């Protein structure tokens, strides 16, 4: 499978996670919004790494590898400028992922994320827009 095809698949999977987050938002399932937003961001960022042919560990936070991409001269300046923000979003959501998915074990209910959920969804959408635009530019495709 080509890097482009695999990157597209990662984007599409991320879009499904984003859709799940949007539906969770409608249902006021705030923990699921955060969990789904994290998974979406993870897939969007990994689509960029795949597009560049960069191997990455199978962990949720690959922000350090994304930061390396941000220093490459073959990456458009507009995306390089966004890398610090996207990397921060990835780290932030990865840190919250555990409690969003398993907070019940600690007595945390979904309302814990009520105030943060809209922000998580907004950050996931921003990440999609940036990563999708980059892949379209790099491969001159409509992905």
Buried (B, 14 or more C-beta within 10 A) or exposed (E): EEBBEBBBBBBEBBBEBBEBBBEBBEEEBBBBBBBBBBBBBBBBBBBBBBBBEBEEEEEBBBBEBBBEBBEEEEBEEEBBEBBEEBBEBBBBBBEBBBBBBEBEEEEBEBEBBEEBBEBBBEBBBBBBEBBBBBBEEBBEEEB
